[in-house]
Amino acid sequence: MGNCLSCFKAPAAPSQTSDSMSSTKDKEDVQRPEEVQRLTPLSTAETQLNGNSKPMTEKPSRFCSLLPGSLGREKDVSEVKINNLFEAYKEPNRDVILADGIEKLCSDLDLSPDEFKVLILAWRFNAEQMCQFTRVEFVSGCKEMHVDSIKGIQQRLPDIAAEVSRDPELFKDLYRFTFRFGLDVGRGQRILPSDMAICLWKLVFTGREPLILPRWLNFLESHPHVRGIPRDTWNMFLNFAETVGDDLSSYDDTEAWPSLFDDFVEYENDAANQNVSKDRIDNNIIKERS
């Protein structure tokens, strides 16, 4: 993930000896290796820095702009510095950063623990659990972000957040990560508690809140019997919010939506009808008095 492009440069040509100078004219028409490289088609597989082979015709991942090996990002990072940074926040007797360490990390980053950028950071670390960063997550995440200092993280997070706001596929990946991130894996949770889901919906939609979101959250808060949000419901809400619009007029109950969405739409329609009825009664009273 931390590869740079400098390793793909052709090696420098060896200096010519007196014997080779005499045959210079014969070699003038011979293409140099780098010229051949430019003129010949790319082979179907090129050796990567880590020794693996990968088809060069494959389209770059949408994540490439976030990766340290991207064009224009050739600066190396120090794994020693990253590990030292981890040591500054980890627990004294455990090789993991827990709540206190994360709070200190956020303070040094000038962030609040409940900010959107902290969610971005956890996403890039691919954290398995909330309020916890393992050494592997921290080191590999910093390498992917191509940072090895607090200043580097501070400078990188706004770039990643801007990329997420522009790229729907990146946002979808962040959105789906957020569900897993909110689960208590220690207790084997597979359904997100409603109160946690409400908090995470508010957080992940920071800066791009769907028009329907406040009414959806109000519905959940008004129905305490809805105790949890399954993964499918969480994932499909993103499509639901983009499809139905603010007035729910595009909602089709014959489609394969989760039943909770049916309940929500029915609740909203009933509330709208009640408001219409109330407005009619108020208007009749005003007419009678005038």
Disulfide bonds with the S-S distance in Angstrom:
none
